């Protein structure tokens, strides 16, 4: 285990926090987050992904669990990576 790494923080997350050119408030939000601050999405398509619980993640989960069509295109705008990129650019974790 990395000497700076808590047993609950994966090494990849530690690298993101210490080396990535990300706004400090985003880094603090990631470090402070618990499992309850995440949302499991894409289960319907057997590609479960854990996302930080922000507006896009909550909306993706809502669509996934309430959609009657089961079309991936309904959640794609929320899980394509554009929202995550916007978080890193703007520093707003709710983008």
LOTORVEX-17829 format. One record per atom (N, C-alpha, C, CB): residue in three letters; atom name; x, y, z. Coordinates in steps of 0.02 Angstrom, whole numbers, plus 50000, padded with zeros to 5 digits. Atoms other than C-alpha are relative to their C-alpha. Glycine has a CB too. Example, Ala and Ser with C-alpha at 12.3 -4.5 7.8 and 13.67 -1.06 7.14 Angstrom:
<nodes>
+-----+----+-------+-------+-------+
:   r :  a :     X :     Y :     Z :
+-----+----+-------+-------+-------+
: ALA :  N : 50045 : 49941 : 50000 :
: ALA : CA : 50615 : 49775 : 50390 :
: ALA :  C : 50045 : 50060 : 50000 :
: ALA : CB : 49950 : 50001 : 50062 :
: SER :  N : 49958 : 49941 : 49997 :
: SER : CA : 50684 : 49947 : 50357 :
: SER :  C : 49961 : 50055 : 50037 :
: SER : CB : 50020 : 50023 : 49929 :
+-----+----+-------+-------+-------+
</nodes>
This chain:
<nodes>
+-----+----+-------+-------+-------+
:   r :  a :     X :     Y :     Z :
+-----+----+-------+-------+-------+
: UNK :  N : 50042 : 49941 : 50000 :
: UNK : CA : 50000 : 50000 : 50000 :
: UNK :  C : 50045 : 50062 : 50000 :
: UNK : CB : 49952 : 50000 : 50061 :
: UNK :  N : 49965 : 49936 : 50004 :
: UNK : CA : 50058 : 50175 : 49960 :
: UNK :  C : 50003 : 50030 : 50070 :
: UNK : CB : 49965 : 50048 : 49949 :
: UNK :  N : 49994 : 49975 : 49931 :
: UNK : CA : 50124 : 50259 : 50120 :
: UNK :  C : 49951 : 50056 : 50017 :
: UNK : CB : 50070 : 50026 : 50011 :
: UNK :  N : 50048 : 49946 : 49987 :
: UNK : CA : 50004 : 50407 : 50101 :
: UNK :  C : 49928 : 49977 : 49994 :
: UNK : CB : 50013 : 50058 : 49953 :
: UNK :  N : 50066 : 50024 : 50018 :
: UNK : CA : 49856 : 50298 : 50058 :
: UNK :  C : 49964 : 49968 : 50059 :
: UNK : CB : 50005 : 49951 : 49943 :
: UNK :  N : 50042 : 50032 : 49950 :
: UNK : CA : 49719 : 50258 : 50181 :
: UNK :  C : 49974 : 49936 : 49971 :
: UNK : CB : 49941 : 50047 : 50023 :
: UNK :  N : 50026 : 50062 : 50028 :
: UNK : CA : 49650 : 50082 : 50165 :
: UNK :  C : 49935 : 50009 : 49962 :
: UNK : CB : 49990 : 49950 : 50056 :
: UNK :  N : 50064 : 49988 : 50033 :
: UNK : CA : 49486 : 50159 : 50104 :
: UNK :  C : 50006 : 50041 : 49936 :
: UNK : CB : 49953 : 50033 : 50047 :
: UNK :  N : 49991 : 49959 : 50059 :
: UNK : CA : 49562 : 50265 : 49965 :
: UNK :  C : 50043 : 49961 : 49950 :
: UNK : CB : 50033 : 50069 : 50018 :
: UNK :  N : 49960 : 50036 : 50050 :
: UNK : CA : 49615 : 50169 : 49809 :
: UNK :  C : 50058 : 50042 : 49975 :
: UNK : CB : 49956 : 49978 : 49942 :
: UNK :  N : 49940 : 49965 : 50023 :
: UNK : CA : 49786 : 50213 : 49742 :
: UNK :  C : 49986 : 50046 : 49941 :
: UNK : CB : 50054 : 49949 : 49981 :
: UNK :  N : 50017 : 49957 : 50057 :
: UNK : CA : 49711 : 50282 : 49581 :
: UNK :  C : 49969 : 50065 : 50023 :
: UNK : CB : 49952 : 49964 : 49953 :
: UNK :  N : 50031 : 49939 : 49973 :
: UNK : CA : 49607 : 50404 : 49682 :
: UNK :  C : 50054 : 50044 : 50032 :
: UNK : CB : 49946 : 49982 : 50052 :
: UNK :  N : 49947 : 49961 : 49969 :
: UNK : CA : 49760 : 50457 : 49781 :
: UNK :  C : 50041 : 50036 : 49947 :
: UNK : CB : 50046 : 49955 : 50043 :
: UNK :  N : 49962 : 49969 : 50055 :
: UNK : CA : 49855 : 50489 : 49619 :
: UNK :  C : 49960 : 50057 : 49970 :
: UNK : CB : 50017 : 49948 : 49946 :
: UNK :  N : 50042 : 49946 : 50026 :
: UNK : CA : 49708 : 50590 : 49552 :
: UNK :  C : 50002 : 50061 : 50045 :
: UNK : CB : 49927 : 49976 : 49991 :
: UNK :  N : 50004 : 49945 : 49952 :
: UNK : CA : 49703 : 50694 : 49710 :
: UNK :  C : 50066 : 50037 : 50005 :
: UNK : CB : 49979 : 49974 : 50068 :
: UNK :  N : 49935 : 49967 : 49988 :
: UNK : CA : 49889 : 50727 : 49728 :
: UNK :  C : 50031 : 50028 : 49937 :
: UNK : CB : 50047 : 49951 : 50032 :
: UNK :  N : 49964 : 49980 : 50060 :
: UNK : CA : 49944 : 50745 : 49547 :
: UNK :  C : 49958 : 50033 : 49946 :
: UNK : CB : 50034 : 49942 : 49972 :
: UNK :  N : 50042 : 49974 : 50055 :
: UNK : CA : 49796 : 50792 : 49439 :
: UNK :  C : 49991 : 50076 : 50007 :
: UNK : CB : 49932 : 49965 : 50001 :
: UNK :  N : 50012 : 49928 : 49999 :
: UNK : CA : 49774 : 50974 : 49390 :
: UNK :  C : 49925 : 50014 : 50006 :
: UNK : CB : 50028 : 50033 : 49936 :
: UNK :  N : 50072 : 49993 : 49986 :
: UNK : CA : 49601 : 50980 : 49469 :
: UNK :  C : 49991 : 50052 : 50055 :
: UNK : CB : 49969 : 49931 : 50021 :
: UNK :  N : 50013 : 49948 : 49950 :
: UNK : CA : 49525 : 51120 : 49569 :
: UNK :  C : 49997 : 49970 : 50071 :
: UNK : CB : 49934 : 50037 : 49984 :
: UNK :  N : 49993 : 50024 : 49932 :
: UNK : CA : 49553 : 51103 : 49756 :
: UNK :  C : 49932 : 49980 : 50030 :
: UNK : CB : 50034 : 50053 : 50044 :
: UNK :  N : 50065 : 50018 : 49971 :
: UNK : CA : 49367 : 51101 : 49800 :
: UNK :  C : 49976 : 49933 : 49974 :
: UNK : CB : 49948 : 50055 : 49986 :
: UNK :  N : 50018 : 50066 : 50028 :
: UNK : CA : 49342 : 50951 : 49684 :
: UNK :  C : 50040 : 49946 : 50036 :
: UNK : CB : 50012 : 49998 : 49923 :
: UNK :  N : 49957 : 50048 : 49965 :
: UNK : CA : 49489 : 50862 : 49765 :
: UNK :  C : 49973 : 49988 : 50071 :
: UNK : CB : 50072 : 50025 : 50003 :
: UNK :  N : 50026 : 50007 : 49932 :
: UNK : CA : 49418 : 50897 : 49938 :
: UNK :  C : 49935 : 49961 : 50001 :
: UNK : CB : 49990 : 50069 : 50032 :
: UNK :  N : 50064 : 50037 : 50003 :
: UNK : CA : 49246 : 50833 : 49887 :
: UNK :  C : 50012 : 49926 : 49989 :
: UNK : CB : 49956 : 50029 : 49943 :
: UNK :  N : 49984 : 50070 : 50013 :
: UNK : CA : 49322 : 50671 : 49821 :
: UNK :  C : 50027 : 49967 : 50063 :
: UNK : CB : 50050 : 49994 : 49942 :
: UNK :  N : 49970 : 50029 : 49939 :
: UNK : CA : 49424 : 50642 : 49978 :
: UNK :  C : 49948 : 49993 : 50055 :
: UNK : CB : 50058 : 50043 : 50024 :
: UNK :  N : 50050 : 50001 : 49947 :
: UNK : CA : 49278 : 50683 : 50093 :
: UNK :  C : 49942 : 49953 : 49986 :
: UNK : CB : 49973 : 50070 : 50011 :
: UNK :  N : 50058 : 50041 : 50019 :
: UNK : CA : 49155 : 50573 : 49998 :
: UNK :  C : 50002 : 49931 : 50033 :
: UNK : CB : 49998 : 49992 : 49924 :
: UNK :  N : 50007 : 50068 : 49974 :
: UNK : CA : 49091 : 50412 : 50072 :
: UNK :  C : 49961 : 49960 : 49947 :
: UNK : CB : 49963 : 49998 : 50070 :
: UNK :  N : 50039 : 50041 : 50045 :
: UNK : CA : 49002 : 50268 : 49988 :
: UNK :  C : 49930 : 50029 : 49990 :
: UNK : CB : 49995 : 49928 : 50027 :
: UNK :  N : 50066 : 49970 : 50005 :
: UNK : CA : 48839 : 50359 : 50024 :
: UNK :  C : 49999 : 50061 : 49955 :
: UNK : CB : 49975 : 50019 : 50069 :
: UNK :  N : 49995 : 49942 : 50045 :
: UNK : CA : 48900 : 50503 : 49916 :
: UNK :  C : 50010 : 49979 : 49928 :
: UNK : CB : 50057 : 50046 : 50022 :
: UNK :  N : 49993 : 50025 : 50067 :
: UNK : CA : 48902 : 50394 : 49762 :
: UNK :  C : 49934 : 49969 : 49977 :
: UNK : CB : 50057 : 49947 : 49996 :
: UNK :  N : 50060 : 50029 : 50030 :
: UNK : CA : 48772 : 50323 : 49644 :
: UNK :  C : 50023 : 49944 : 49953 :
: UNK : CB : 49958 : 50054 : 49961 :
: UNK :  N : 49985 : 50055 : 50046 :
: UNK : CA : 48779 : 50154 : 49558 :
: UNK :  C : 49953 : 50005 : 49940 :
: UNK : CB : 49994 : 49930 : 50035 :
: UNK :  N : 50040 : 49993 : 50061 :
: UNK : CA : 48720 : 50172 : 49379 :
: UNK :  C : 50022 : 49949 : 49948 :
: UNK : CB : 50005 : 50072 : 49971 :
: UNK :  N : 49988 : 50045 : 50056 :
: UNK : CA : 48715 : 50068 : 49220 :
: UNK :  C : 49993 : 49926 : 50018 :
: UNK : CB : 50069 : 50012 : 49972 :
: UNK :  N : 50012 : 50070 : 49981 :
: UNK : CA : 48665 : 49909 : 49312 :
: UNK :  C : 49956 : 49965 : 49949 :
: UNK : CB : 49968 : 49996 : 50070 :
: UNK :  N : 50047 : 50028 : 50048 :
: UNK : CA : 48526 : 49882 : 49187 :
: UNK :  C : 50036 : 49971 : 49940 :
: UNK : CB : 49950 : 50054 : 49977 :
: UNK :  N : 49963 : 50022 : 50058 :
: UNK : CA : 48656 : 49859 : 49051 :
: UNK :  C : 50061 : 49958 : 50020 :
: UNK : CB : 50023 : 50060 : 49959 :
: UNK :  N : 49945 : 50043 : 49974 :
: UNK : CA : 48773 : 49752 : 49159 :
: UNK :  C : 50068 : 50033 : 49992 :
: UNK : CB : 49999 : 49933 : 49966 :
: UNK :  N : 49938 : 49962 : 50002 :
: UNK : CA : 48906 : 49887 : 49161 :
: UNK :  C : 50000 : 50048 : 50059 :
: UNK : CB : 50007 : 50039 : 49932 :
: UNK :  N : 50008 : 49959 : 49940 :
: UNK : CA : 48887 : 49949 : 49340 :
: UNK :  C : 50060 : 50046 : 50009 :
: UNK : CB : 49990 : 49956 : 50061 :
: UNK :  N : 49950 : 49948 : 49991 :
: UNK : CA : 48981 : 50110 : 49370 :
: UNK :  C : 49982 : 50041 : 50062 :
: UNK : CB : 50007 : 50045 : 49937 :
: UNK :  N : 50012 : 49958 : 49942 :
: UNK : CA : 49000 : 50208 : 49532 :
: UNK :  C : 50020 : 50071 : 49983 :
: UNK : CB : 50040 : 49974 : 50062 :
: UNK :  N : 49988 : 49929 : 50014 :
: UNK : CA : 48984 : 50395 : 49507 :
: UNK :  C : 49990 : 50041 : 50063 :
: UNK : CB : 49952 : 50025 : 49944 :
: UNK :  N : 50011 : 49953 : 49947 :
: UNK : CA : 48999 : 50539 : 49627 :
: UNK :  C : 49928 : 50024 : 49996 :
: UNK : CB : 50051 : 50061 : 49996 :
: UNK :  N : 50071 : 49983 : 50001 :
: UNK : CA : 48821 : 50582 : 49678 :
: UNK :  C : 49992 : 50076 : 49990 :
: UNK : CB : 49966 : 49977 : 50066 :
: UNK :  N : 50016 : 49931 : 50016 :
: UNK : CA : 48787 : 50745 : 49590 :
: UNK :  C : 49938 : 50000 : 49956 :
: UNK : CB : 50061 : 50036 : 49963 :
: UNK :  N : 50063 : 49995 : 50038 :
: UNK : CA : 48642 : 50807 : 49484 :
: UNK :  C : 49998 : 49953 : 49940 :
: UNK : CB : 49990 : 50071 : 49977 :
: UNK :  N : 50003 : 50046 : 50057 :
: UNK : CA : 48690 : 50712 : 49325 :
: UNK :  C : 49996 : 49926 : 50020 :
: UNK : CB : 50061 : 50011 : 49956 :
: UNK :  N : 50002 : 50070 : 49978 :
: UNK : CA : 48720 : 50549 : 49419 :
: UNK :  C : 49931 : 49981 : 50027 :
: UNK : CB : 50053 : 49987 : 50054 :
: UNK :  N : 50066 : 50013 : 49973 :
: UNK : CA : 48555 : 50561 : 49511 :
: UNK :  C : 49948 : 49996 : 49944 :
: UNK : CB : 49979 : 50056 : 50051 :
: UNK :  N : 50046 : 50001 : 50058 :
: UNK : CA : 48464 : 50599 : 49348 :
: UNK :  C : 50009 : 49936 : 49960 :
: UNK : CB : 50011 : 50062 : 49956 :
: UNK :  N : 49988 : 50063 : 50036 :
: UNK : CA : 48548 : 50452 : 49261 :
: UNK :  C : 49969 : 49941 : 50037 :
: UNK : CB : 50076 : 49988 : 49991 :
: UNK :  N : 50030 : 50054 : 49960 :
: UNK : CA : 48495 : 50337 : 49403 :
: UNK :  C : 49924 : 50002 : 49995 :
: UNK : CB : 50022 : 50006 : 50074 :
: UNK :  N : 50073 : 49993 : 50005 :
: UNK : CA : 48317 : 50405 : 49397 :
: UNK :  C : 49975 : 49974 : 49933 :
: UNK : CB : 49979 : 50074 : 50010 :
: UNK :  N : 50020 : 50023 : 50067 :
: UNK : CA : 48304 : 50377 : 49210 :
: UNK :  C : 50007 : 49925 : 49994 :
: UNK : CB : 50042 : 50036 : 49945 :
: UNK :  N : 49988 : 50072 : 50005 :
: UNK : CA : 48380 : 50204 : 49222 :
: UNK :  C : 49947 : 49960 : 50036 :
: UNK : CB : 50069 : 49983 : 50028 :
: UNK :  N : 50047 : 50039 : 49959 :
: UNK : CA : 48260 : 50147 : 49357 :
: UNK :  C : 49927 : 50011 : 49980 :
: UNK : CB : 50009 : 50016 : 50073 :
: UNK :  N : 50070 : 49987 : 50017 :
: UNK : CA : 48102 : 50225 : 49284 :
: UNK :  C : 49984 : 49991 : 49926 :
: UNK : CB : 49982 : 50069 : 50021 :
: UNK :  N : 50011 : 50006 : 50071 :
: UNK : CA : 48125 : 50205 : 49097 :
: UNK :  C : 49965 : 49934 : 49983 :
: UNK : CB : 50066 : 50004 : 49962 :
: UNK :  N : 50035 : 50060 : 50022 :
: UNK : CA : 48006 : 50084 : 49015 :
: UNK :  C : 50030 : 49972 : 49936 :
: UNK : CB : 49926 : 50014 : 49990 :
: UNK :  N : 49971 : 50023 : 50063 :
: UNK : CA : 48105 : 50074 : 48853 :
: UNK :  C : 50067 : 49965 : 50009 :
: UNK : CB : 50010 : 50059 : 49953 :
: UNK :  N : 49935 : 50031 : 49988 :
: UNK : CA : 48274 : 50026 : 48926 :
: UNK :  C : 50053 : 50021 : 49950 :
: UNK : CB : 49993 : 49926 : 49999 :
: UNK :  N : 49952 : 49976 : 50049 :
: UNK : CA : 48365 : 50127 : 48794 :
: UNK :  C : 50058 : 50035 : 50033 :
: UNK : CB : 49965 : 50047 : 49950 :
: UNK :  N : 49941 : 49968 : 49973 :
: UNK : CA : 48543 : 50173 : 48838 :
: UNK :  C : 50004 : 50074 : 49980 :
: UNK : CB : 50063 : 49963 : 49976 :
: UNK :  N : 49998 : 49930 : 50024 :
: UNK : CA : 48524 : 50333 : 48737 :
: UNK :  C : 49968 : 50048 : 50049 :
: UNK : CB : 49967 : 50005 : 49933 :
: UNK :  N : 50033 : 49956 : 49952 :
: UNK : CA : 48414 : 50401 : 48876 :
: UNK :  C : 50049 : 50024 : 50054 :
: UNK : CB : 49941 : 49963 : 50033 :
: UNK :  N : 49952 : 49980 : 49947 :
: UNK : CA : 48557 : 50402 : 49003 :
: UNK :  C : 50068 : 50022 : 49972 :
: UNK : CB : 50011 : 49942 : 50048 :
: UNK :  N : 49935 : 49985 : 50029 :
: UNK : CA : 48702 : 50425 : 48883 :
: UNK :  C : 50025 : 50071 : 50013 :
: UNK : CB : 49996 : 49989 : 49926 :
: UNK :  N : 49973 : 49932 : 49987 :
: UNK : CA : 48712 : 50616 : 48903 :
: UNK :  C : 50027 : 50009 : 50071 :
: UNK : CB : 49946 : 50050 : 49987 :
: UNK :  N : 49980 : 49992 : 49930 :
: UNK : CA : 48735 : 50593 : 49091 :
: UNK :  C : 50060 : 49957 : 50018 :
: UNK : CB : 49942 : 49981 : 50045 :
: UNK :  N : 49946 : 50046 : 49982 :
: UNK : CA : 48866 : 50454 : 49086 :
: UNK :  C : 50055 : 49998 : 49947 :
: UNK : CB : 49973 : 49931 : 50010 :
: UNK :  N : 49952 : 50002 : 50056 :
: UNK : CA : 48967 : 50495 : 48929 :
: UNK :  C : 50068 : 50028 : 50019 :
: UNK : CB : 49972 : 50039 : 49942 :
: UNK :  N : 49937 : 49969 : 49980 :
: UNK : CA : 49104 : 50586 : 49025 :
: UNK :  C : 50000 : 50075 : 49993 :
: UNK : CB : 50056 : 49972 : 49959 :
: UNK :  N : 50003 : 49927 : 50009 :
: UNK : CA : 49053 : 50761 : 48973 :
: UNK :  C : 49986 : 50035 : 50066 :
: UNK : CB : 49945 : 50019 : 49949 :
: UNK :  N : 50016 : 49969 : 49935 :
: UNK : CA : 48979 : 50798 : 49145 :
: UNK :  C : 50062 : 49999 : 50046 :
: UNK : CB : 49941 : 49963 : 50034 :
: UNK :  N : 49940 : 50006 : 49960 :
: UNK : CA : 49136 : 50735 : 49232 :
: UNK :  C : 50054 : 50050 : 49979 :
: UNK : CB : 50028 : 49931 : 49997 :
: UNK :  N : 49952 : 49952 : 50027 :
: UNK : CA : 49245 : 50840 : 49120 :
: UNK :  C : 49981 : 50071 : 50022 :
: UNK : CB : 50004 : 49996 : 49923 :
: UNK :  N : 50023 : 49933 : 49980 :
: UNK : CA : 49138 : 50993 : 49160 :
: UNK :  C : 50016 : 50013 : 50074 :
: UNK : CB : 49924 : 50006 : 49988 :
: UNK :  N : 49983 : 49992 : 49929 :
: UNK : CA : 49166 : 50962 : 49347 :
: UNK :  C : 50073 : 50022 : 50007 :
: UNK : CB : 49988 : 49934 : 50038 :
: UNK :  N : 49929 : 49984 : 49994 :
: UNK : CA : 49354 : 50966 : 49324 :
: UNK :  C : 50017 : 50068 : 49971 :
: UNK : CB : 50042 : 49947 : 49965 :
: UNK :  N : 49987 : 49935 : 50031 :
: UNK : CA : 49348 : 51121 : 49213 :
: UNK :  C : 49971 : 50056 : 50043 :
: UNK : CB : 49969 : 50003 : 49930 :
: UNK :  N : 50033 : 49946 : 49964 :
: UNK : CA : 49224 : 51224 : 49315 :
: UNK :  C : 50013 : 50000 : 50075 :
: UNK : CB : 49926 : 49997 : 49988 :
: UNK :  N : 49992 : 50005 : 49927 :
: UNK : CA : 49258 : 51159 : 49490 :
: UNK :  C : 49934 : 49991 : 50036 :
: UNK : CB : 50036 : 50061 : 50026 :
: UNK :  N : 50067 : 50009 : 49970 :
: UNK : CA : 49071 : 51139 : 49520 :
: UNK :  C : 49984 : 49926 : 49999 :
: UNK : CB : 49945 : 50040 : 49961 :
: UNK :  N : 50012 : 50072 : 49997 :
: UNK : CA : 49041 : 50961 : 49580 :
: UNK :  C : 49928 : 49981 : 49985 :
: UNK : CB : 50018 : 49974 : 50069 :
: UNK :  N : 50070 : 50014 : 50016 :
: UNK : CA : 48855 : 50976 : 49542 :
: UNK :  C : 49983 : 50010 : 49926 :
: UNK : CB : 49955 : 50044 : 50041 :
: UNK :  N : 50013 : 49989 : 50072 :
: UNK : CA : 48875 : 51011 : 49354 :
: UNK :  C : 49970 : 49939 : 49969 :
: UNK : CB : 50065 : 50020 : 49964 :
+-----+----+-------+-------+-------+
</nodes>
